[in-house]
Amino acid sequence: MFQDLIAGGTESSAVTVEWAILELLKKPEMFSKATEELDRVIGRERWVEEKDIVNLPYIESIAKETMRLHPVAPMLVPRMTREDCQIAGYDIRKGTRALVNVWTIGRDPTVWDNPNEFCPDRFLGKAIDVKGHDFELLLFGAGRRMCPGYPLGIKVIQASLANLLHGFT
């Protein structure tokens, strides 16, 4: 089971890093901004380490924006509603199986400005996290059923992306 968790987390992390590189190659000014941040904070004489990630807000925002546009799991695991409620004008009965479409939330124009545009700057200076506290960015789920690989996945994505960008010529 543990091996399945690691394997599942590494493949999805690698795919997310590939999406990030693709999006950055289409936007050279953002690519330059990311490499400038890495050169300024890390320097050219060493590689990025896990402890450096907290000092790289633009790299963090690139990871968030990539996962917003290209979520690893477009639909969260189905949930059972615990009580009767109303969502978007619809009456939902207790015990209904509910699906959360993360892909649609990430592209919702009522939540995001220019939702189909890759724009990491939208996360700079904002405290939107990926842990399920902010419902506009539910990348790993939320609550008790949040992805158990979240801590490893986010670190792998950010460190891999930072090192790829830092070593890219």
DSSP file (Angstrom, degrees, kcal/mol; ACC not computed):
  #  RESIDUE AA STRUCTURE BP1 BP2  ACC     N-H-->O    O-->H-N    N-H-->O    O-->H-N    TCO  KAPPA ALPHA  PHI   PSI    X-CA   Y-CA   Z-CA
    1    1 A M     >        0   0    0      0, 0.0     4,-2.1     0, 0.0     5,-0.1   0.000 360.0 360.0 360.0 -43.7    0.0    0.0    0.0
    2    2 A F  H  >  +     0   0    0      1,-0.2     4,-2.3     2,-0.2     5,-0.2   0.901 360.0  52.2 -62.0 -40.3    2.8    2.4    0.9
    3    3 A Q  H  > S+     0   0    0      1,-0.2     4,-2.8     2,-0.2    -1,-0.2   0.885 107.5  52.6 -63.1 -38.6    4.5    1.7   -2.4
    4    4 A D  H  > S+     0   0    0      2,-0.2     4,-2.8     1,-0.2     5,-0.2   0.895 108.3  51.1 -63.4 -40.3    1.2    2.5   -4.3
    5    5 A L  H  X S+     0   0    0     -4,-2.1     4,-2.2     2,-0.2    -2,-0.2   0.932 113.2  44.5 -62.1 -46.2    1.0    5.8   -2.4
    6    6 A I  H  X S+     0   0    0     -4,-2.3     4,-2.4     2,-0.2     5,-0.2   0.936 115.5  47.1 -64.7 -46.5    4.6    6.7   -3.4
    7    7 A A  H  X S+     0   0    0     -4,-2.8     4,-2.0     1,-0.2     5,-0.2   0.923 113.5  48.1 -63.2 -44.1    4.2    5.6   -7.0
    8    8 A G  H  X S+     0   0    0     -4,-2.8     4,-1.7    -5,-0.2    -1,-0.2   0.892 113.6  48.0 -62.6 -39.8    0.8    7.4   -7.4
    9    9 A G  H  X S+     0   0    0     -4,-2.2     4,-1.7    -5,-0.2    -2,-0.2   0.857 110.6  49.8 -70.8 -36.3    2.3   10.6   -5.9
   10   10 A T  H  X S+     0   0    0     -4,-2.4     4,-2.4     2,-0.2    -2,-0.2   0.899 110.4  48.9 -73.6 -38.4    5.4   10.6   -8.0
   11   11 A E  H  X S+     0   0    0     -4,-2.0     4,-2.2    -5,-0.2    -2,-0.2   0.948 114.1  45.0 -65.4 -46.4    3.7   10.1  -11.4
   12   12 A S  H  X S+     0   0    0     -4,-1.7     4,-2.0    -5,-0.2    -1,-0.2   0.862 113.0  51.9 -66.8 -33.9    1.1   12.8  -10.7
   13   13 A S  H  X S+     0   0    0     -4,-1.7     4,-2.2     2,-0.2    -1,-0.2   0.916 109.2  49.9 -66.2 -42.3    3.8   15.2   -9.5
   14   14 A A  H  X S+     0   0    0     -4,-2.4     4,-2.2     1,-0.2    -2,-0.2   0.896 109.7  50.7 -63.7 -40.3    5.9   14.6  -12.6
   15   15 A V  H  X S+     0   0    0     -4,-2.2     4,-2.2     2,-0.2    -1,-0.2   0.905 109.4  51.2 -64.3 -41.0    2.9   15.3  -14.8
   16   16 A T  H  X S+     0   0    0     -4,-2.0     4,-2.2     2,-0.2    -2,-0.2   0.904 109.5  49.8 -63.1 -41.5    2.2   18.6  -12.9
   17   17 A V  H  X S+     0   0    0     -4,-2.2     4,-2.5     2,-0.2    -1,-0.2   0.894 109.0  52.9 -64.5 -39.4    5.9   19.7  -13.4
   18   18 A E  H  X S+     0   0    0     -4,-2.2     4,-2.4     1,-0.2    -2,-0.2   0.920 109.3  48.8 -61.0 -43.5    5.6   18.9  -17.1
   19   19 A W  H  X S+     0   0    0     -4,-2.2     4,-2.7     2,-0.2    -2,-0.2   0.908 110.3  51.7 -61.7 -41.8    2.5   21.1  -17.3
   20   20 A A  H  X S+     0   0    0     -4,-2.2     4,-2.5     2,-0.2    -2,-0.2   0.933 110.6  47.0 -62.1 -46.1    4.3   23.9  -15.5
   21   21 A I  H  X S+     0   0    0     -4,-2.5     4,-2.4     2,-0.2    -1,-0.2   0.919 112.2  51.1 -62.1 -43.3    7.3   23.8  -17.9
   22   22 A L  H  X S+     0   0    0     -4,-2.4     4,-1.3     1,-0.2    -2,-0.2   0.937 111.6  46.5 -58.7 -48.0    4.9   23.7  -20.9
   23   23 A E  H  X S+     0   0    0     -4,-2.7     4,-0.5     1,-0.2    -1,-0.2   0.894 113.4  49.3 -63.3 -39.6    3.0   26.8  -19.6
   24   24 A L  H >< S+     0   0    0     -4,-2.5     3,-0.7     1,-0.2     7,-0.5   0.852 105.6  56.5 -70.1 -33.9    6.2   28.6  -18.8
   25   25 A L  H 3< S+     0   0    0     -4,-2.4    -1,-0.2     1,-0.2    -2,-0.2   0.818 105.8  51.9 -66.5 -28.5    7.7   27.9  -22.3
   26   26 A K  H 3< S+     0   0    0     -4,-1.3    -1,-0.2     1,-0.2    -2,-0.2   0.647 114.2  45.7 -78.5 -14.7    4.6   29.5  -23.8
   27   27 A K    XX  +     0   0    0     -3,-0.7     4,-1.9    -4,-0.5     3,-1.1  -0.716  65.8 177.8-129.8  80.3    5.2   32.6  -21.6
   28   28 A P  H 3> S+     0   0    0      0, 0.0     4,-2.6     0, 0.0     5,-0.2   0.793  79.2  60.5 -56.8 -31.3    8.9   33.6  -21.7
   29   29 A E  H 3> S+     0   0    0      1,-0.2     4,-1.7     2,-0.2     5,-0.1   0.870 107.9  44.5 -66.5 -34.5    8.5   36.6  -19.5
   30   30 A M  H <> S+     0   0    0     -3,-1.1     4,-2.2     2,-0.2    -1,-0.2   0.863 111.1  53.8 -74.3 -37.1    7.2   34.4  -16.7
   31   31 A F  H  X S+     0   0    0     -4,-1.9     4,-2.4    -7,-0.5    -2,-0.2   0.930 110.3  47.5 -60.0 -45.5   10.0   31.9  -17.3
   32   32 A S  H  X S+     0   0    0     -4,-2.6     4,-2.4     1,-0.2    -2,-0.2   0.890 109.5  53.1 -63.4 -40.3   12.5   34.8  -16.9
   33   33 A K  H  X S+     0   0    0     -4,-1.7     4,-1.9     2,-0.2    -1,-0.2   0.895 110.5  48.0 -62.3 -40.2   10.8   36.0  -13.8
   34   34 A A  H  X S+     0   0    0     -4,-2.2     4,-2.1     2,-0.2    -2,-0.2   0.926 113.2  45.8 -67.3 -45.4   11.1   32.5  -12.2
   35   35 A T  H  X S+     0   0    0     -4,-2.4     4,-2.5     1,-0.2    -2,-0.2   0.848 110.7  54.3 -69.1 -31.8   14.7   32.1  -13.1
   36   36 A E  H  X S+     0   0    0     -4,-2.4     4,-2.4    -5,-0.2    -1,-0.2   0.913 108.1  49.6 -65.3 -41.8   15.5   35.6  -11.9
   37   37 A E  H  X S+     0   0    0     -4,-1.9     4,-2.7     2,-0.2     5,-0.4   0.916 112.0  48.6 -61.8 -42.8   14.0   34.7   -8.5
   38   38 A L  H  X>S+     0   0    0     -4,-2.1     4,-2.6     1,-0.2     5,-1.4   0.918 112.2  47.7 -64.0 -43.7   16.0   31.5   -8.4
   39   39 A D  H  <5S+     0   0    0     -4,-2.5    -1,-0.2     3,-0.2    -2,-0.2   0.884 115.6  45.9 -64.1 -38.2   19.3   33.4   -9.2
   40   40 A R  H  <5S+     0   0    0     -4,-2.4    -2,-0.2    -5,-0.2    -1,-0.2   0.918 124.1  30.5 -71.3 -44.5   18.6   36.1   -6.7
   41   41 A V  H  <5S+     0   0    0     -4,-2.7    -3,-0.2    -5,-0.2    -2,-0.2   0.900 135.9  22.2 -84.6 -43.0   17.5   33.8   -3.8
   42   42 A I  T  <5S-     0   0    0     -4,-2.6    -3,-0.2    -5,-0.4     3,-0.2   0.833  93.3-144.9 -95.1 -38.9   19.6   30.6   -4.5
   43   43 A G      < -     0   0    0     -5,-1.4     3,-0.3     1,-0.1    -1,-0.1  -0.268  30.3 -84.4  88.3 174.5   22.5   31.9   -6.6
   44   44 A R  S    S+     0   0    0      1,-0.2    -1,-0.1    -5,-0.1    -5,-0.1   0.500 112.0  75.3 -96.3  -4.7   24.1   29.9   -9.4
   45   45 A E  S    S+     0   0    0     -3,-0.2     2,-0.3     2,-0.0    -1,-0.2   0.541  99.0  27.8 -90.3  -5.7   26.5   27.9   -7.3
   46   46 A R  S    S-     0   0    0     -3,-0.3     2,-0.2    -4,-0.1     3,-0.0  -0.953  77.3-104.0-148.3 167.3   24.1   25.4   -5.8
   47   47 A W        -     0   0    0     -2,-0.3     2,-0.2     1,-0.1   116,-0.1  -0.491  46.3 -91.6 -88.2 161.9   20.9   23.5   -6.4
   48   48 A V        -     0   0    0     -2,-0.2     2,-0.3   111,-0.1    -1,-0.1  -0.537  42.6-160.0 -73.3 135.9   17.5   24.3   -4.7
   49   49 A E    >>  -     0   0    0     -2,-0.2     3,-1.6     1,-0.1     4,-0.6  -0.744  32.4-103.9-113.0 164.8   16.9   22.4   -1.5
   50   50 A E  G >4 S+     0   0    0      1,-0.3     3,-1.1    -2,-0.3     4,-0.4   0.862 119.7  58.1 -56.2 -38.7   13.6   21.8    0.3
   51   51 A K  G 34 S+     0   0    0      1,-0.2     3,-0.4     2,-0.1    -1,-0.3   0.705  99.4  60.8 -67.1 -18.9   14.3   24.4    2.9
   52   52 A D  G X4 S+     0   0    0     -3,-1.6     3,-1.8     1,-0.2    -1,-0.2   0.695  81.1  83.1 -79.7 -20.1   14.7   27.1    0.2
   53   53 A I  G X< S+     0   0    0     -3,-1.1     3,-2.0    -4,-0.6     7,-0.2   0.836  81.3  61.5 -58.6 -36.8   11.1   26.7   -1.2
   54   54 A V  G 3  S+     0   0    0     -4,-0.4    -1,-0.3    -3,-0.4    -2,-0.1   0.741 103.2  52.8 -62.8 -21.1    9.6   29.0    1.5
   55   55 A N  G <  S+     0   0    0     -3,-1.8    -1,-0.3     1,-0.2    -2,-0.2   0.264  95.5  74.9 -95.4  10.3   11.8   31.8    0.1
   56   56 A L    <>  +     0   0    0     -3,-2.0     4,-2.0     1,-0.1     3,-0.2  -0.628  49.9 162.5-122.9  71.9   10.5   31.3   -3.5
   57   57 A P  H  > S+     0   0    0      0, 0.0     4,-2.2     0, 0.0    -1,-0.1   0.823  75.7  54.2 -63.8 -31.2    7.0   32.7   -3.7
   58   58 A Y  H  > S+     0   0    0      2,-0.2     4,-2.1     1,-0.2     5,-0.1   0.899 107.8  49.5 -71.7 -37.6    6.9   32.9   -7.5
   59   59 A I  H  > S+     0   0    0      2,-0.2     4,-2.1     1,-0.2    -1,-0.2   0.913 111.8  50.1 -62.9 -42.1    7.8   29.2   -7.8
   60   60 A E  H  X S+     0   0    0     -4,-2.0     4,-2.3    -7,-0.2    -2,-0.2   0.899 110.3  49.3 -62.2 -41.1    5.1   28.4   -5.3
   61   61 A S  H  X S+     0   0    0     -4,-2.2     4,-2.5     2,-0.2    -1,-0.2   0.845 108.1  53.8 -70.1 -31.9    2.6   30.5   -7.3
   62   62 A I  H  X S+     0   0    0     -4,-2.1     4,-2.4     2,-0.2    -1,-0.2   0.920 109.4  48.8 -64.9 -43.0    3.6   28.8  -10.5
   63   63 A A  H  X S+     0   0    0     -4,-2.1     4,-2.4     2,-0.2    -2,-0.2   0.928 113.1  46.9 -62.3 -45.3    2.9   25.4   -8.9
   64   64 A K  H  X S+     0   0    0     -4,-2.3     4,-2.0     1,-0.2    -2,-0.2   0.926 113.4  47.9 -62.7 -44.9   -0.5   26.6   -7.6
   65   65 A E  H  X S+     0   0    0     -4,-2.5     4,-2.3     2,-0.2     5,-0.2   0.886 111.3  50.8 -65.6 -38.6   -1.5   28.1  -11.0
   66   66 A T  H  X S+     0   0    0     -4,-2.4     4,-2.8     1,-0.2    -1,-0.2   0.928 112.2  46.3 -63.9 -44.4   -0.4   24.9  -12.8
   67   67 A M  H  < S+     0   0    0     -4,-2.4    -2,-0.2     2,-0.2    -1,-0.2   0.801 110.2  54.8 -70.3 -27.3   -2.5   22.8  -10.5
   68   68 A R  H  < S+     0   0    0     -4,-2.0    -2,-0.2    -5,-0.2    -1,-0.2   0.938 117.7  34.4 -67.1 -46.6   -5.4   25.2  -10.8
   69   69 A L  H  < S+     0   0    0     -4,-2.3    -2,-0.2     1,-0.2    -3,-0.2   0.832 133.6  27.8 -77.0 -33.2   -5.4   24.9  -14.6
   70   70 A H  S  < S-     0   0    0     -4,-2.8    -1,-0.2    -5,-0.2    -2,-0.1  -0.601  80.5-168.9-130.5  70.0   -4.3   21.2  -14.8
   71   71 A P        -     0   0    0      0, 0.0    -3,-0.1     0, 0.0    -4,-0.1  -0.316  24.0-135.2 -64.5 143.4   -5.5   19.4  -11.7
   72   72 A V  S    S+     0   0    0      1,-0.3    68,-0.1    67,-0.1    67,-0.0   0.918 101.7  28.9 -63.0 -44.3   -4.1   16.0  -11.1
   73   73 A A  S    S-     0   0    0     66,-0.3    -1,-0.3     1,-0.1    29,-0.2  -0.919  71.4-167.6-118.4 102.6   -7.5   14.7  -10.2
   74   74 A P  S    S+     0   0    0      0, 0.0    29,-1.6     0, 0.0    28,-1.4   0.758  78.9  42.0 -64.5 -23.4  -10.3   16.7  -12.0
   75   75 A M  B    S-A  101   0A   0     26,-0.2    26,-0.2    27,-0.2     2,-0.1  -0.988  83.4-133.4-124.8 131.6  -13.0   15.1   -9.7
   76   76 A L        -     0   0    0     24,-2.5    24,-0.4    -2,-0.4     3,-0.1  -0.388  45.0 -78.8 -74.2 160.2  -12.6   14.6   -6.0
   77   77 A V        -     0   0    0     68,-0.2    -1,-0.1     1,-0.1    23,-0.1  -0.348  63.7 -93.3 -57.0 135.2  -13.7   11.2   -4.5
   78   78 A P        -     0   0    0      0, 0.0     2,-0.3     0, 0.0    21,-0.2  -0.184  45.5-159.1 -55.6 144.0  -17.5   11.1   -4.2
   79   79 A R  E     -B   98   0B   0     19,-2.7    19,-4.0    -3,-0.1     2,-0.5  -0.864  15.1-126.7-122.1 155.9  -18.9   12.3   -0.8
   80   80 A M  E     -B   97   0B   0     -2,-0.3    17,-0.2    17,-0.2     2,-0.2  -0.899  30.4-120.4-100.1 130.6  -22.2   11.7    0.9
   81   81 A T        -     0   0    0     15,-2.4    14,-2.5    -2,-0.5     3,-0.1  -0.499  15.5-153.6 -70.9 139.2  -24.0   14.8    2.1
   82   82 A R  S    S+     0   0    0     12,-0.2     2,-0.3    -2,-0.2    -1,-0.1   0.658  71.7   9.0 -88.5 -18.2  -24.5   14.8    5.8
   83   83 A E  S    S-     0   0    0     10,-0.1    -1,-0.1     9,-0.0     2,-0.1  -0.973  90.4 -79.2-154.5 163.3  -27.6   17.0    5.9
   84   84 A D        +     0   0    0     -2,-0.3     2,-0.3    10,-0.1     9,-0.2  -0.458  61.0 157.7 -64.5 139.5  -30.1   18.7    3.6
   85   85 A C  E     -C   92   0C   0      7,-2.5     7,-3.4    -2,-0.1     2,-0.4  -0.938  39.2-120.9-154.0 175.1  -28.7   21.8    2.0
   86   86 A Q  E     -C   91   0C   0     -2,-0.3     2,-0.4     5,-0.2     5,-0.2  -0.994  24.9-178.8-128.1 126.7  -29.0   24.1   -0.9
   87   87 A I  E >  S-C   90   0C   0      3,-2.3     3,-2.3    -2,-0.4    -2,-0.0  -0.991  71.5 -17.4-129.2 124.1  -26.1   24.7   -3.4
   88   88 A A  T 3  S-     0   0    0     -2,-0.4    -1,-0.1     1,-0.3     3,-0.1   0.827 129.4 -50.5  51.9  37.0  -26.4   27.1   -6.3
   89   89 A G  T 3  S+     0   0    0      1,-0.3     2,-0.4     0, 0.0    -1,-0.3   0.448 113.8 117.9  85.5  -0.4  -30.2   27.1   -6.1
   90   90 A Y  E <   -C   87   0C   0     -3,-2.3    -3,-2.3     2,-0.0     2,-0.6  -0.844  63.4-130.0-103.5 137.2  -30.5   23.3   -6.0
   91   91 A D  E     -C   86   0C   0     -2,-0.4     2,-0.5    -5,-0.2    -5,-0.2  -0.753  23.8-163.9 -83.8 123.0  -32.0   21.4   -3.1
   92   92 A I  E     -C   85   0C   0     -7,-3.4    -7,-2.5    -2,-0.6     2,-0.2  -0.942  10.5-140.1-111.7 123.2  -29.6   18.6   -2.1
   93   93 A R    >   -     0   0    0     -2,-0.5     3,-1.6    -9,-0.2   -12,-0.2  -0.492  30.0 -92.8 -82.4 151.1  -31.0   15.8    0.2
   94   94 A K  T 3  S+     0   0    0      1,-0.2   -12,-0.2    -2,-0.2    -1,-0.1  -0.350 112.9  29.0 -57.2 137.5  -29.1   14.2    3.1
   95   95 A G  T 3  S+     0   0    0    -14,-2.5    -1,-0.2     1,-0.3     2,-0.2   0.453  83.9 143.6  88.0   1.4  -27.3   11.1    1.9
   96   96 A T    <   -     0   0    0     -3,-1.6   -15,-2.4     1,-0.1     2,-0.6  -0.528  55.4-120.6 -73.5 138.8  -26.9   12.3   -1.7
   97   97 A R  E     -B   80   0B   0    -17,-0.2     2,-0.4    -2,-0.2   -17,-0.2  -0.721  36.0-163.8 -80.5 120.4  -23.6   11.2   -3.4
   98   98 A A  E     -B   79   0B   0    -19,-4.0   -19,-2.7    -2,-0.6     2,-0.4  -0.882  11.4-157.9-112.9 137.7  -21.9   14.5   -4.4
   99   99 A L        -     0   0    0     -2,-0.4     2,-0.6   -21,-0.2   -22,-0.1  -0.927   8.9-148.2-110.4 136.7  -19.0   14.9   -6.8
  100  100 A V        -     0   0    0     -2,-0.4   -24,-2.5   -24,-0.4     2,-1.1  -0.928   7.6-150.6-107.1 118.5  -16.8   18.0   -6.6
  101  101 A N  B  >  +A   75   0A   0     -2,-0.6     4,-1.9   -26,-0.2   -26,-0.2  -0.741  17.2 178.3 -92.5  95.1  -15.5   19.0  -10.1
  102  102 A V  H  > S+     0   0    0    -28,-1.4     4,-2.3    -2,-1.1    -1,-0.2   0.849  78.6  58.9 -65.5 -36.3  -12.1   20.6   -9.3
  103  103 A W  H  > S+     0   0    0    -29,-1.6     4,-0.5     1,-0.2    -1,-0.2   0.919 108.0  45.0 -60.3 -44.8  -11.4   21.3  -13.0
  104  104 A T  H >4 S+     0   0    0    -30,-0.3     3,-0.9     1,-0.2    -1,-0.2   0.893 110.9  52.7 -68.5 -40.4  -14.6   23.4  -13.3
  105  105 A I  H >< S+     0   0    0     -4,-1.9     3,-1.3     1,-0.2    -1,-0.2   0.905 106.3  55.0 -60.6 -40.7  -13.9   25.3  -10.1
  106  106 A G  H 3< S+     0   0    0     -4,-2.3    -1,-0.2     1,-0.3    -2,-0.2   0.652 115.1  38.9 -67.8 -15.4  -10.4   26.2  -11.4
  107  107 A R  T << S+     0   0    0     -3,-0.9    -1,-0.3    -4,-0.5    -2,-0.2   0.148  82.2 129.1-119.2  16.7  -11.9   27.6  -14.6
  108  108 A D    X>  -     0   0    0     -3,-1.3     4,-2.6    -4,-0.2     3,-1.5  -0.641  48.3-153.8 -78.6 117.8  -14.9   29.4  -13.1
  109  109 A P  T 34 S+     0   0    0      0, 0.0    -1,-0.1     0, 0.0     5,-0.1   0.678  94.1  61.1 -67.7 -16.3  -15.1   33.0  -14.3
  110  110 A T  T 34 S+     0   0    0      1,-0.1     3,-0.1     3,-0.1    -2,-0.1   0.666 115.7  33.0 -80.5 -14.7  -17.1   34.0  -11.1
  111  111 A V  T <4 S+     0   0    0     -3,-1.5     2,-0.4     1,-0.2    -1,-0.1   0.773 122.7  39.4-104.1 -38.7  -14.1   32.9   -9.0
  112  112 A W  S  < S-     0   0    0     -4,-2.6     2,-0.4    -7,-0.1    -1,-0.2  -0.913  73.5-126.8-121.0 140.1  -11.1   33.7  -11.2
  113  113 A D  S    S-     0   0    0     -2,-0.4     4,-0.1     1,-0.3    -3,-0.1  -0.690  99.6  -1.9 -77.1 136.1  -10.2   36.6  -13.5
  114  114 A N  S >  S-     0   0    0     -2,-0.4     3,-1.8     1,-0.1    -1,-0.3   0.947  83.0-170.9  45.7  64.0   -9.3   35.3  -17.0
  115  115 A P  T 3  S+     0   0    0      0, 0.0    -1,-0.1     0, 0.0    -7,-0.1   0.720  76.1  51.7 -63.8 -23.8   -9.7   31.7  -15.8
  116  116 A N  T 3  S+     0   0    0     -9,-0.1     2,-0.4    -4,-0.1    -2,-0.1   0.455  92.1  93.7 -92.2   0.6   -8.3   30.0  -18.9
  117  117 A E  S <  S-     0   0    0     -3,-1.8     2,-0.8    -4,-0.1    -4,-0.0  -0.767  79.0-124.2 -96.2 136.9   -5.1   32.1  -18.8
  118  118 A F        +     0   0    0     -2,-0.4    -2,-0.1   -95,-0.1   -52,-0.1  -0.705  47.0 154.7 -78.3 111.6   -1.9   30.9  -17.1
  119  119 A C    >   +     0   0    0     -2,-0.8     3,-1.7     1,-0.1     4,-0.2  -0.701  22.2 178.2-145.0  85.8   -1.1   33.7  -14.7
  120  120 A P  G >  S+     0   0    0      0, 0.0     3,-2.0     0, 0.0     4,-0.4   0.751  76.4  76.6 -60.9 -24.0    0.9   32.8  -11.6
  121  121 A D  G >  S+     0   0    0      1,-0.3     3,-1.0     2,-0.2   -59,-0.0   0.735  76.4  76.2 -60.9 -21.3    0.9   36.4  -10.4
  122  122 A R  G <  S+     0   0    0     -3,-1.7    -1,-0.3     1,-0.2    -9,-0.0   0.725  97.2  46.7 -63.5 -19.4   -2.7   35.9   -9.3
  123  123 A F  G X  S+     0   0    0     -3,-2.0     3,-1.7    -4,-0.2    -1,-0.2   0.578  84.2 111.1 -98.0 -11.6   -1.4   34.0   -6.2
  124  124 A L  T <  S+     0   0    0     -3,-1.0     3,-0.1    -4,-0.4   -66,-0.0  -0.455  91.2   5.4 -67.5 130.3    1.4   36.5   -5.2
  125  125 A G  T 3  S+     0   0    0      1,-0.2     2,-0.4    -2,-0.2    -1,-0.3   0.547 107.8 110.4  75.7   7.4    0.6   38.2   -2.0
  126  126 A K    <   -     0   0    0     -3,-1.7    -1,-0.2     2,-0.1    -3,-0.0  -0.903  66.0-140.0-115.7 146.1   -2.5   36.1   -1.4
  127  127 A A        +     0   0    0     -2,-0.4     2,-0.6    -3,-0.1    -3,-0.1  -0.099  49.3 143.0 -95.5  35.7   -2.9   33.5    1.3
  128  128 A I        -     0   0    0     -5,-0.2     2,-0.2     2,-0.0    -2,-0.1  -0.666  32.1-167.4 -77.2 119.0   -4.8   31.0   -0.9
  129  129 A D        -     0   0    0     -2,-0.6     5,-0.4     1,-0.1     3,-0.3  -0.584  29.1-134.4-106.4 171.2   -3.6   27.6    0.1
  130  130 A V  S    S+     0   0    0     -2,-0.2    10,-0.6     1,-0.2    -1,-0.1   0.175  82.9  93.7-106.5  15.3   -4.0   24.1   -1.4
  131  131 A K  S    S-     0   0    0      8,-0.1    12,-0.4     7,-0.1    -1,-0.2   0.369 107.2 -96.0 -91.9   4.6   -4.9   22.3    1.8
  132  132 A G  S    S+     0   0    0      5,-0.5     6,-0.1    -3,-0.3    -2,-0.1   0.478  98.5 109.2  97.1   2.3   -8.6   22.6    1.4
  133  133 A H  S    S+     0   0    0      1,-0.2     2,-0.6     4,-0.1    -3,-0.1   0.802  76.4  54.3 -79.1 -29.1   -9.2   25.8    3.5
  134  134 A D  S >  S-     0   0    0     -5,-0.4     3,-2.0     3,-0.3    -2,-0.2  -0.923  75.3-155.6-108.5 113.1   -9.9   27.9    0.4
  135  135 A F  T 3  S+     0   0    0     -2,-0.6     3,-0.4     1,-0.3    -1,-0.1   0.599  87.4  69.2 -70.9 -10.0  -12.7   26.3   -1.6
  136  136 A E  T 3  S+     0   0    0      1,-0.3    -1,-0.3   -25,-0.1     2,-0.2   0.598 107.4  39.9 -79.5  -8.2  -11.6   27.9   -4.9
  137  137 A L    <   +     0   0    0     -3,-2.0     2,-0.7    -8,-0.1    -5,-0.5  -0.633  64.5 155.5-140.0  78.1   -8.5   25.7   -4.9
  138  138 A L    >   +     0   0    0     -3,-0.4     3,-0.7    -2,-0.2   -36,-0.1  -0.453  16.0 145.8-101.3  57.8   -9.4   22.2   -3.7
  139  139 A L  T 3  S+     0   0    0     -2,-0.7   -66,-0.3     1,-0.2    -1,-0.2   0.820  77.7  26.9 -69.5 -33.2   -6.5   20.4   -5.4
  140  140 A F  T 3  S-     0   0    0    -10,-0.6     7,-3.1     1,-0.5    -1,-0.2   0.192 113.3-111.4-113.8  14.3   -5.9   17.7   -2.8
  141  141 A G    <   -     0   0    0     -3,-0.7    -1,-0.5     5,-0.2     2,-0.3  -0.465  37.3-100.2  83.9-163.3   -9.4   17.6   -1.3
  142  142 A A    >   +     0   0    0     -2,-0.1     3,-0.8    -3,-0.1   -10,-0.2  -0.989  64.8   5.0-156.3 158.6  -10.2   18.8    2.2
  143  143 A G  G >  S-     0   0    0    -12,-0.4     3,-1.5    -2,-0.3   -10,-0.0  -0.255 116.6 -15.2  69.5-149.3  -10.9   17.6    5.7
  144  144 A R  G 3  S+     0   0    0      1,-0.3    -1,-0.2    -3,-0.0    -3,-0.0   0.767 137.4  51.9 -63.2 -27.3  -10.6   13.9    6.8
  145  145 A R  G <  S+     0   0    0     -3,-0.8    -1,-0.3   -68,-0.0   -68,-0.2   0.136  77.7 134.9-100.6  21.4  -10.5   12.6    3.2
  146  146 A M  S <  S-     0   0    0     -3,-1.5    -5,-0.2    -5,-0.2   -15,-0.0  -0.346  73.9 -80.2 -64.7 150.6   -7.8   14.9    2.0
  147  147 A C    >   -     0   0    0     -7,-3.1     3,-1.5     1,-0.2    -1,-0.1  -0.297  35.1-145.6 -53.8 125.4   -5.1   13.2   -0.2
  148  148 A P  T 3  S+     0   0    0      0, 0.0     4,-0.2     0, 0.0    -1,-0.2   0.727  97.4  58.4 -69.3 -18.6   -2.7   11.5    2.2
  149  149 A G  T 3> S+     0   0    0      1,-0.2     4,-3.3     2,-0.1     5,-0.2   0.354  73.4 108.0 -90.7   6.9    0.2   12.2   -0.2
  150  150 A Y  H <> S+     0   0    0     -3,-1.5     4,-2.6     1,-0.2     5,-0.3   0.914  75.8  48.9 -51.9 -53.1   -0.4   16.0   -0.1
  151  151 A P  H  > S+     0   0    0      0, 0.0     4,-1.3     0, 0.0    -1,-0.2   0.912 118.7  39.6 -59.3 -41.8    2.7   16.9    2.0
  152  152 A L  H  > S+     0   0    0     -4,-0.2     4,-2.7     2,-0.2     5,-0.2   0.932 115.1  52.9 -70.1 -45.3    5.0   14.8   -0.2
  153  153 A G  H  X S+     0   0    0     -4,-3.3     4,-2.6     1,-0.2     5,-0.2   0.916 109.5  46.2 -58.7 -48.0    3.3   15.8   -3.5
  154  154 A I  H  X S+     0   0    0     -4,-2.6     4,-2.3    -5,-0.2    -1,-0.2   0.885 114.6  48.3 -66.1 -37.3    3.5   19.5   -3.0
  155  155 A K  H  X S+     0   0    0     -4,-1.3     4,-2.7    -5,-0.3     5,-0.3   0.915 112.4  48.3 -68.3 -42.1    7.2   19.4   -1.9
  156  156 A V  H  X S+     0   0    0     -4,-2.7     4,-2.5     2,-0.2     5,-0.3   0.925 112.9  48.7 -63.5 -44.0    8.1   17.2   -4.8
  157  157 A I  H  X S+     0   0    0     -4,-2.6     4,-2.5    -5,-0.2     5,-0.2   0.954 116.1  41.5 -61.0 -51.3    6.3   19.5   -7.3
  158  158 A Q  H  X S+     0   0    0     -4,-2.3     4,-2.4     2,-0.2    -2,-0.2   0.914 118.3  44.8 -66.9 -43.3    7.9   22.7   -6.0
  159  159 A A  H  X S+     0   0    0     -4,-2.7     4,-2.4    -5,-0.2     5,-0.2   0.915 115.9  46.7 -68.8 -41.8   11.4   21.3   -5.5
  160  160 A S  H  X S+     0   0    0     -4,-2.5     4,-2.6    -5,-0.3     5,-0.2   0.937 114.6  47.1 -64.4 -46.0   11.5   19.5   -8.9
  161  161 A L  H  X S+     0   0    0     -4,-2.5     4,-2.6    -5,-0.3     5,-0.2   0.932 112.7  49.4 -61.0 -46.3   10.1   22.6  -10.7
  162  162 A A  H  X S+     0   0    0     -4,-2.4     4,-2.5    -5,-0.2    -1,-0.2   0.920 113.6  45.3 -60.9 -45.0   12.6   24.9   -9.0
  163  163 A N  H  X S+     0   0    0     -4,-2.4     4,-2.0     2,-0.2    -1,-0.2   0.876 112.3  51.4 -69.6 -36.4   15.6   22.7   -9.8
  164  164 A L  H  X S+     0   0    0     -4,-2.6     4,-0.7    -5,-0.2    -2,-0.2   0.937 114.8  42.6 -63.7 -45.4   14.4   22.2  -13.4
  165  165 A L  H >< S+     0   0    0     -4,-2.6     3,-0.5    -5,-0.2    -2,-0.2   0.894 113.1  53.1 -66.2 -38.9   14.1   25.9  -13.9
  166  166 A H  H 3< S+     0   0    0     -4,-2.5    -1,-0.2    -5,-0.2    -2,-0.2   0.850 116.7  37.7 -66.8 -34.4   17.3   26.6  -12.1
  167  167 A G  H 3< S+     0   0    0     -4,-2.0    -1,-0.2    -5,-0.2     2,-0.2   0.452  90.3 117.7 -95.8  -0.6   19.3   24.2  -14.3
  168  168 A F    <<        0   0    0     -4,-0.7    -3,-0.0    -3,-0.5    -4,-0.0  -0.472 360.0 360.0 -74.2 133.3   17.5   25.0  -17.5
  169  169 A T              0   0    0     -2,-0.2    -1,-0.1     0, 0.0    -4,-0.1   0.317 360.0 360.0-121.8 360.0   19.6   26.5  -20.3
